[in-house]
Amino acid sequence: MGVFVFLPLILPLTAWPVARLAEHHLDPRTATRLLTGLAAAMAACSSVCLGLLMVVGTAQLPGNPLPDGWSDPEVRAAVPYDETVGPPAVPVLLAVVAACARTVWRHWRTRRRAHRALAGLPATEAAVLPDEVPYAYALPGGPRDRIVVSTALLSRLAPAERRALFAHERAHLTARHHRFLLTVRLAALANPFLHPLRTAVSYTTERWADEEAAAAVRSRRTVARAIGRAALVSHPAAPPPAVAGLTGFAASGPVPRRVAALLAPAPMTRSRPSAFTAVGIAAWTAAAGTAVSAMSSANSALTLALVLHTATPL
């Protein structure tokens, strides 16, 4: 087990370069999938290691219900500094589990309440609400996916820009972007070092929807105008999105960067970044960090399992 148990807790730092470069140099679809996968894998590995530290830390607490053999010197020697990091790992892991459970519960509760609020409206894809505050967002789940938009925002957009808005929100629903966003949000709760990946995925999902909208209306400039105009008229006190983590049409990501990307040529779609570029090197570095995290977690878990099995009285 040794010091390997600590590696997955700090190896998410290897993903910081690719989180930054992927926003600018990768197709948003590829970037979203890559960063979400890295975040999920690294969060799982760090959570496993926290669990291993918690087992050792719990065994050192007086009055614990674990077998006495689990606190033998052989077990304590399996984890360096067990008296220092073992007991603190117990409340840390419990806090992580509680925060993740609370986030999932709030995510589900908010979606359910939002669908209940729309139950009296016609069962159409778009729910247009008579509201003087401009906003638009996608609401997945429930009886059917819905696009929620206020009359105030629609009245400020030209017909072509309205089509771009609906195409953008429809892309969020079709690609199930709320799942990517919830995954990276939970990963950042499990390990704060993964927060840059959450920020990057929040941006790349918006860029993904922007590109899908541009393809649907066949005009990148129209989508750029719609985003810019919606950002100008959006009110700071607009209702929050119905789903935690899924942002509105012009409320997420740096709007100037999204507009600039739409005014530039469409990004090249690649299944994987080239290894001979900066983003490729960063991606392979993050992949290597993830592989080392997985191997360290597996090695630590196997070592501790063997030690505990030997120390457990028959």
N, C-alpha and C positions, 0 to 999 in steps of 0.2 A: 504494500500500500504506500508507505513512505510519503514523500513530498508530492507524489503524483496526484494525490487526492486534492491538492490545492490548485493544480494547473487549470482545470476547467473553470475555475472561478475567475481567472484573469485572462485566459486565452481569448475571450470575446474582444479584447483590445485589437486582435489581429484583423477584425472585420471593419474597423473604423475607416481605413483607406478606401476599401471598395464601396462602403456606404456613401462616401462623398463622391467618388469618381463615377459610380453607376448612375447617379442622377444626371450627369452631363454627357456621358459617353456611351451609354447602353440604351437600346430600345426599351421604353418603359415597361413593356410586358415582360421582357427578359429580366430587367432589373428587379421588378416586383417579386417574381418567382424566386430569383436567386437570393435576394436579401431576406425574404420570408423564410426560405428553407434554412439559411444559415442561422437566423435568429432562433428558429424553433429547435434546431439541433443543439446549438450551444446552450440554450436555456435548459433543455432536458439534461444535458451533461452536468451543468453546474448544480441543478436541483438534485441529481443523483448523489453528487459529492457532498452536498449539504446534508442529505439524508444519512450518508455514511458517517459523517462527523457527528450527527445527532445521535446515532446509535452508540458511538463510543462515549460521547458526552453524557448521555443518559445513564450509561453503565457506571459512571463515576459519581452520580448523584446519590446521596444517602437515601435509603428507603425506597429505591427503585424496585419495580417488580421483576427485573430481569434476573437470569441465573447469576449466581455469585461468580461463576467462572468467567463471565464476560468482563469483569473488572480485574482479572489476573494480570500480572506484569507482562505476560506474552501478548495479551490483547492491547494493553496500553502501549506496548512497544510498536504495535502495527501502525500507529498514527503518531507522528511527531507532534510534540507540544499539545497532547490531548487535554491536559489540564487547562490550557489557555484557550484553545479554540473549540474544544468539545462542548462544554456547557453553553457558551454563547450561541452555538449552532442550533440549539434546541429552540429558543425563541425566534431566531432568525428564520428558520424553516417554517415554523408555525405562522409567522407574520406573512411570509411569501404565500403560503397556502391560503390564508385568510384573505389576503389582498386579491389573489387570482379568483377565488370563489366569489368574492364580493363584486368584482368586475363582471364576471360571467352572469351573475344574478341580476345586476343592474342592467346589463345589455339585454337580457331576455325580458325583464320587467318593462323596460322602456319601449321595446318593440311591441309587446303585447298591449300596453296602454295606448300607443299610437294607433294601432290597428283598431282598437275599440273606439277611439275618437273618430275614426273615419268610417265606422260601420254604417252610419246613416246616409252616406253619399253613394251615388251610383257606382256600381261595381265595374269601373273602368280602370285602365292602366294609370291614367293621370287623375289626381285629385286636386282640383283647383279650388283654393280656399279664398273667400272674400276677406282680404286682409290688407290694411294700408301699409304694412311692413313688407318690403321685398325680400323674398327668400325662396329657395328651391332645394330639395334634397331627395335622395332615394330611400325608400323604406322597404327592406326585404322581409321575407317571411310572411306569416299570417295566411289567410285564405289565398292571397295572391300578392305578388310584388306590386308596389305602388310608387308613383312619382308624385311628390307633394310640391305644389308651387302656389304662390300667392298671386292674386290678381294684380297687386301693385307691381310685381316684377314683370309679369307678362305685358302689362300696359306700357312698359318702358323699353320693350324690345321690338325690333322689326320682325315681320313674319319669318324671314330666313334665320334670324337669330333665335327665335322661339324654337324652330326646328333643331337648331344646334343644341339648345338647352336640353330639350327632351332626348336627343340622341346621346348627349353626355350622361345624363342620369340613367338612361336605359343601359348604357355600357357598364355603369357601376353594378346594376342588377344582374345583367347577363354574365359578367365575369366574376360575380360573387366577391366583390372587393371587400365587403364587410368581413369576410372570413380572413383575408390577408391582414386586415387592420387589427382585428381582434387577436390574431395569433401573435403579431409583433408587439401588441400592447401587453399581452400576458408574458411574453418573453422579457420585455423590459422590466416588468415587475419581478420576475424571477432573478434577473441579474441586471442591475442598473447600468453596467457597461454596455448593454445592448440598446440603450436609449437612442443613440445615433441611427441605428437601423430602423427603429420605429419612425423617427422623423423622416428618414429617406423614403420609406414605403408610403407614408402619408402623401408625399409629393409625387412619387412615381405612379401611384394609383390614379391621381388626378390627371397626370400626363397621359396615362393609358386611356382614360375616358376621353380626354381631349382629342387624341389621335383617332379613336373610334368615331367620335362625332364628326371630325373633319372628313373621314372617309364616307360617312353616311350622307353628309350634305354636300360633299365634293367641293369643299372650299375651306381651306385652312384659315383664310383671312376672315371669313364669316364667324368661325368659332372664336377667333382671337377678339373680334369686335364684341361678340356676345359676352365673353368673359370680362373684358375691360368695362363694358357698360354696366354689367351686373355688379362688378366690384365698386363702381362709382356710386351706384344708387343704393347699395346694400346698407342697412342700418346697423350700427353696433349692437343695438338691443334686439336684433332679430332673434326669433325662437331658435334654440339649439337644434341640431339635427336630431331626428327621431331615434337614431341608432348611435350609441356611443362609438366614436372612432370613425364614423362615416360622415364626411363633411359636405357642406353644401356646394352649389355650383361655382361660386366665386369666393368662397370663404376659406379655402384650404390652399396651402402651398403659396409661395411668393407669386402673386399674380403677374408682376412684370416678367419673371422668368418663364412662366407658362405662355404668356403672350409672345415673348421673343422666340420661344421654341416653335410656336405655331407659324410665325412669320418666316422661319427658316425652312429649308427643305425637310421633308419627312425623314425620320431616322431610319437607318437600314435595319431590317429585322434579321437578327442573328440568334441562333439557338444557344451559342456560348461565345464569350469574348475571346478575341485572339490572344494567345499567350505572349505575343511579342509587342504588346502595348502596355501602357501604364495600368489601365483598368484590368487587363488580363493578368498581369503580375499580381495586382492587388486581390483579384478574385482567387487566384491559385494560392496566395498566402492565406486568405480567409478559409479556403477549403482545407489547407494543411492544418490550420489552427483547429478547425472543426474535427478533423481526423484524429489529431493528437488528443483533443478533449474526449472523443469517444473511446479511444484506446486507454486513456488514463482512467476514465470512469469505469470501464470494464475491468481493467487490471485491479483497481482499488476494490471494486465490489467483489471480485473473485477472491482476492487475497483475504479480505475481511471475512467473507463467508467461510473460507477454509479455517481461518483462525478461530472464529466463533464456534464452528462445528466441533473443532478439536477441544475447545474450552468448555463446551456445554456438557454437563454431567448427564449420564444415561439415566 
